[in-house]
Amino acid sequence: MKGFDFEEERIKQEITHLNGKRVLLQMPEGLKPEAPRLAKLVEKAGALPIISADPCYGACDLATAEAENLDADLIIHFGHAKLLKHEKVPTLYLEARATLTVDAAVTAAIPLLAGFNRIGLATTVQHIQTLDAVREILVRAGKTIEVGDARRLPYPGQVVGCDFSNVKSVAKDVEAFLFIGGGKFHALGVALASSKPTIVADPYGGAAYSVQDEAQKILKQRYASIEEAKRAKTYGVFISLKPGQKHLVEALKIKDDIEKMSKTACLLAIREIQPEVLLEFPTLDAYVNTACPRISLDDASKFAKPMLTVQEFRVVSGESTWECLLKSGLFEN
């Protein structure tokens, strides 16, 4: 697969260094086509490769249980930067940095930034190495640039699906954000976390566009879900079984808060929150998702009943308000 650096020499060196004998390869959907070729590389390095065919949504979704079940002594996790502080199974993170240039996409974005002077930059780990070049292009166009660093993620300017702290750290200092990357998933997160106009510079298509209309649509959907959830009498509270998404203490507190509202709460342990799972619990009126908050935001239309983030539940319980929610962000659980 062209366009990504899989650090193949490093794979061989690390397997030798760590004396890996059985290696579990884990990667997100877009990189899986490379898995068989990389498995051959692992085999040549003297280890038995096993490919995780399950979905992978980020470094929070580390295949620890699978590795332990398979007696793997090493996980090679592709496409994300390290997130967990400690891993039960030794883990090598290979970020699969994009090798294509972003100049054309950033140049295409300049006309869309015409009304703004102070611009914040954000991207995923695949393009984090391009931020200096992006800054230079925009400075030449007369822009002042800010790159946030809240020190919660490995790199300044980096965003992941559930953490936009770098964006929020400079939101008050900028008039708009430029997101460098493909697709709208993370760009919408930037827009929702910052409440600022957000432009995408897509290096894969060399194009640029705004996500403001989509962001406003999501906000209207979330407001409607909160209002519907206020009428619920019984709630399901999801506890994720994924190592980076398990927030048991938070789930227990939410159950207690629901019961203080004279309503009923049921704790549900789950690995994959899918619409068909909810059909098995017809007596539950609404759900609180303590796992990845993006499930509630991006897949809302797939669920027949309200699926609230932790922050949104605080509005339902009266602990917060819609206005405070918009200021604090929809994401952090």
Phi and psi in degrees as a GROMACS rama.xvg file:
@    title "Ramachandran Plot"
@    xaxis  label "Phi"
@    yaxis  label "Psi"
@TYPE xy
-79.7721  152.425  LYS-2
101.449  -4.17742  GLY-3
-136.124  145.436  PHE-4
-99.6427  110.441  ASP-5
-93.0881  4.72213  PHE-6
49.3583  54.5639  GLU-7
-64.8027  -37.1273  GLU-8
-64.6141  -38.1908  GLU-9
-64.5889  -37.3203  ARG-10
-57.1043  -49.183  ILE-11
-63.7599  -42.4786  LYS-12
-64.5864  -41.7765  GLN-13
-70.3326  -36.7798  GLU-14
-62.1947  -42.3843  ILE-15
-65.7228  -45.5714  THR-16
-63.269  -42.183  HIS-17
-89.2974  -2.56542  LEU-18
57.3257  42.6406  ASN-19
-69.3725  132.274  GLY-20
-110.652  -33.3589  LYS-21
-134.526  116.845  ARG-22
-118.372  128.134  VAL-23
-97.7437  122.359  LEU-24
-95.8356  125.996  LEU-25
-128.716  133.046  GLN-26
-155.215  156.985  MET-27
-71.8102  169.762  PRO-28
-56.5622  -42.1785  GLU-29
-65.6405  -19.8848  GLY-30
-102.347  -9.35725  LEU-31
-57.8848  -31.1652  LYS-32
-56.3191  -23.4956  PRO-33
-84.0502  -10.9898  GLU-34
-57.4403  -46.9733  ALA-35
-59.9987  -40.1284  PRO-36
-65.6547  -41.759  ARG-37
-69.5499  -30.7985  LEU-38
-62.8267  -39.1541  ALA-39
-62.2822  -38.1204  LYS-40
-63.504  -43.17  LEU-41
-62.5914  -40.9021  VAL-42
-62.7431  -42.2571  GLU-43
-65.7012  -25.4215  LYS-44
-80.8094  -1.57555  ALA-45
99.4488  13.0237  GLY-46
-120.691  158.824  ALA-47
-87.9526  116.418  LEU-48
-89.5139  138.919  PRO-49
-129.081  128.541  ILE-50
-95.6419  127.538  ILE-51
-77.1062  116.833  SER-52
-90.989  -4.8459  ALA-53
-70.2204  157.25  ASP-54
-60.1173  150.762  PRO-55
-135.314  121.126  CYS-56
-106.489  1.09829  TYR-57
155.838  179.904  GLY-58
-68.5166  -16.8874  ALA-59
-73.0649  -14.979  CYS-60
-104.714  41.2776  ASP-61
-65.9937  136.223  LEU-62
-82.7419  54.1105  ALA-63
-66.3828  -49.0822  THR-64
-61.9467  -40.1542  ALA-65
-63.7346  -42.2732  GLU-66
-63.441  -43.1982  ALA-67
-65.0794  -39.0567  GLU-68
-65.9943  -30.3499  ASN-69
-96.3092  3.01639  LEU-70
58.9674  33.3346  ASP-71
-75.7721  139.332  ALA-72
-103.068  2.98282  ASP-73
-155.416  135.991  LEU-74
-108.084  131.351  ILE-75
-108.033  112.815  ILE-76
-107.427  118.199  HIS-77
-101.498  144.947  PHE-78
94.3507  -2.60779  GLY-79
-142.088  153.587  HIS-80
-83.8535  158.952  ALA-81
-57.9139  134.805  LYS-82
-122.308  -46.5665  LEU-83
-74.5984  142.858  LEU-84
-73.8213  -34.5264  LYS-85
-136.235  139.626  HIS-86
-118.259  139.832  GLU-87
-70.7902  -30.7439  LYS-88
-115.894  131.804  VAL-89
-49.3135  132.809  PRO-90
-131.766  130.936  THR-91
-104.933  118.744  LEU-92
-95.7821  120.905  TYR-93
-115.432  113.982  LEU-94
-76.3569  -12.5218  GLU-95
52.0382  57.9885  ALA-96
-61.5328  140.644  ARG-97
-71.5246  141.021  ALA-98
-103.053  -5.65323  THR-99
-80.6172  155.969  LEU-100
-82.6555  155.916  THR-101
-111.657  1.28283  VAL-102
-56.219  -46.3906  ASP-103
-63.5867  -41.8749  ALA-104
-66.9385  -41.0517  ALA-105
-66.5935  -41.677  VAL-106
-60.9394  -39.0927  THR-107
-66.6277  -24.7501  ALA-108
-79.9607  -20.701  ALA-109
-57.0344  -45.0558  ILE-110
-59.8225  -31.9878  PRO-111
-74.1699  -15.4425  LEU-112
-101.246  13.9068  LEU-113
-59.1046  -33.9204  ALA-114
-87.3351  5.99971  GLY-115
-126.316  139.266  PHE-116
-103.868  -38.6463  ASN-117
-103.149  116.457  ARG-118
-117.687  132.74  ILE-119
-95.0465  142.905  GLY-120
-108.385  142.403  LEU-121
-149.272  149.427  ALA-122
-162.841  173.989  THR-123
-91.1263  174.437  THR-124
-63.8495  -24.4384  VAL-125
-62.6027  -26.5433  GLN-126
-122.011  12.6518  HIS-127
-61.5623  -28.2833  ILE-128
-73.2331  -8.94353  GLN-129
-93.7609  -6.61867  THR-130
-62.4331  -34.1962  LEU-131
-64.5478  -41.8805  ASP-132
-67.0424  -39.0502  ALA-133
-63.4955  -44.0807  VAL-134
-57.6485  -43.8843  ARG-135
-62.7048  -43.0871  GLU-136
-61.3973  -43.2505  ILE-137
-74.1242  -34.7134  LEU-138
-63.8337  -40.465  VAL-139
-63.1739  -25.2454  ARG-140
-87.0193  5.31607  ALA-141
91.4835  13.8096  GLY-142
-95.3871  150.791  LYS-143
-100.048  132.429  THR-144
-114.374  139.301  ILE-145
-125.807  135.579  GLU-146
-123.987  114.773  VAL-147
-75.1278  148.313  GLY-148
-145.499  94.1567  ASP-149
-86.7335  -1.34726  ALA-150
64.0274  27.5828  ARG-151
-105.165  -20.0066  ARG-152
-115.545  160.707  LEU-153
-60.9303  -29.349  PRO-154
-130.559  140.629  TYR-155
-58.9209  140.396  PRO-156
82.1233  -9.79404  GLY-157
-76.17  142.725  GLN-158
-127.434  149.762  VAL-159
-128.056  171.126  VAL-160
-57.3529  -27.1122  GLY-161
-118.007  7.11825  CYS-162
-139.809  108.908  ASP-163
-118.153  31.7041  PHE-164
-63.0058  -34.6197  SER-165
-64.2653  -38.5218  ASN-166
-65.559  -47.8445  VAL-167
-65.2799  -26.7545  LYS-168
-67.9966  -20.6522  SER-169
-122.893  6.34446  VAL-170
-58.2157  -38.1378  ALA-171
-72.4529  -14.6737  LYS-172
-99.1406  -3.18032  ASP-173
-125.927  163.908  VAL-174
-100.577  -22.0369  GLU-175
-160.009  164.854  ALA-176
-119.424  145.158  PHE-177
-112.43  120.637  LEU-178
-101.982  129.363  PHE-179
-103.927  115.917  ILE-180
158.938  172.605  GLY-181
-92.4498  149.866  GLY-182
77.0045  173.958  GLY-183
-104.285  -7.99785  LYS-184
-53.5945  -59.5951  PHE-185
-74.5941  -33.5735  HIS-186
-62.5206  -39.351  ALA-187
-64.2486  -36.4015  LEU-188
-62.3294  -39.7105  GLY-189
-61.6941  -46.1472  VAL-190
-63.1669  -42.7297  ALA-191
-72.7217  -34.46  LEU-192
-75.2234  -29.0931  ALA-193
-103.268  -20.5537  SER-194
57.3211  30.653  SER-195
-120.338  150.769  LYS-196
-53.4113  135.815  PRO-197
-129.2  126.305  THR-198
-109.986  140.049  ILE-199
-101.794  130.742  VAL-200
-107.834  103.546  ALA-201
-93.6501  103.078  ASP-202
-70.1805  -18.143  PRO-203
-75.2307  -32.3639  TYR-204
-109.043  -5.45865  GLY-205
65.5339  24.3745  GLY-206
-118.867  169.314  ALA-207
-138.258  147.614  ALA-208
-162.248  163.678  TYR-209
-95.2563  150.48  SER-210
-114.026  16.9217  VAL-211
-63.805  -40.9879  GLN-212
-62.7005  -43.119  ASP-213
-65.6335  -38.6171  GLU-214
-63.2295  -43.058  ALA-215
-64.2915  -37.0349  GLN-216
-63.2471  -42.2412  LYS-217
-63.9626  -42.219  ILE-218
-60.218  -40.6896  LEU-219
-65.0811  -39.54  LYS-220
-64.0984  -40.6328  GLN-221
-68.187  -38.8947  ARG-222
-61.8608  -42.2774  TYR-223
-64.472  -39.1939  ALA-224
-64.8998  -41.1512  SER-225
-63.2575  -44.683  ILE-226
-63.8704  -39.1033  GLU-227
-67.8393  -39.7415  GLU-228
-66.4851  -26.0893  ALA-229
-62.3166  -24.7879  LYS-230
-90.0881  -3.73754  ARG-231
-69.8261  147.092  ALA-232
-107.825  -26.7156  LYS-233
-128.594  135.23  THR-234
-121.841  142.846  TYR-235
-102.683  131.715  GLY-236
-112.941  113.715  VAL-237
-81.4913  133.912  PHE-238
-115.495  117.173  ILE-239
-74.8108  143.65  SER-240
-95.0401  2.33348  LEU-241
-81.1958  137.885  LYS-242
-59.3487  -35.3344  PRO-243
-91.8317  0.46741  GLY-244
-120.499  2.22267  GLN-245
-82.8233  115.718  LYS-246
-126.373  68.8676  HIS-247
-63.6714  -43.4913  LEU-248
-60.8303  -42.4738  VAL-249
-63.2671  -41.8145  GLU-250
-63.6492  -40.761  ALA-251
-64.2099  -38.8503  LEU-252
-65.4187  -41.3637  LYS-253
-64.4407  -41.0803  ILE-254
-58.1437  -43.5358  LYS-255
-64.2641  -41.2643  ASP-256
-65.0144  -38.8116  ASP-257
-63.2012  -43.5306  ILE-258
-68.3972  -29.0456  GLU-259
-68.3633  -20.8723  LYS-260
-85.4857  7.67498  MET-261
62.9843  35.0746  SER-262
-122.023  172.751  LYS-263
-103.859  139.121  THR-264
-128.418  143.343  ALA-265
-131.486  126.68  CYS-266
-84.7197  131.69  LEU-267
-125.389  114.902  LEU-268
-85.9649  134.631  ALA-269
-155.542  150.953  ILE-270
-100.928  -45.6986  ARG-271
-120.849  117.057  GLU-272
-84.991  104.491  ILE-273
-122.071  149.346  GLN-274
-55.0267  -38.86  PRO-275
-65.7319  -25.7891  GLU-276
-63.6801  -40.0878  VAL-277
-66.3355  -25.6474  LEU-278
-64.4416  -20.6396  LEU-279
-78.7832  -5.89534  GLU-280
-126.883  68.214  PHE-281
-67.2865  -19.0223  PRO-282
-84.3352  -7.28697  THR-283
-87.3473  132.515  LEU-284
-92.2967  -26.1937  ASP-285
-157.906  164.832  ALA-286
-130.83  149.312  TYR-287
-117.513  124.394  VAL-288
-102.176  107.657  ASN-289
-93.7714  3.64303  THR-290
-85.2785  -141.844  ALA-291
-65.9933  119.722  CYS-292
-65.7781  -20.1515  PRO-293
-67.4768  -20.2123  ARG-294
-61.1697  -42.2888  ILE-295
-68.1019  -35.4451  SER-296
-84.6781  -47.7019  LEU-297
-85.7896  -26.004  ASP-298
-109.765  17.357  ASP-299
-55.1543  -40.7973  ALA-300
-67.5774  -16.9902  SER-301
-81.1195  -18.0798  LYS-302
-99.5334  134.954  PHE-303
-75.9888  -19.4379  ALA-304
-125.341  158.982  LYS-305
-57.4386  135.622  PRO-306
-122.809  96.3191  MET-307
-89.0674  147.12  LEU-308
-77.462  169.346  THR-309
-59.9161  -43.744  VAL-310
-61.7983  -39.3982  GLN-311
-68.5234  -36.7224  GLU-312
-61.3519  -32.5673  PHE-313
-64.0931  -27.6035  ARG-314
-70.7518  -43.1516  VAL-315
-61.5832  -40.8929  VAL-316
-78.4644  -8.70351  SER-317
88.5594  1.39389  GLY-318
-73.6335  -24.8451  GLU-319
-138.98  179.402  SER-320
-125.691  165.952  THR-321
-59.0332  -40.2521  TRP-322
-64.81  -41.8588  GLU-323
-66.4183  -35.6475  CYS-324
-61.3034  -43.8398  LEU-325
-64.8049  -35.0894  LEU-326
-74.0555  -37.8551  LYS-327
-85.649  -24.7472  SER-328
106.122  155.766  GLY-329
-93.4908  -3.81914  LEU-330
-100.352  -50.4167  PHE-331
-64.161  125.783  GLU-332
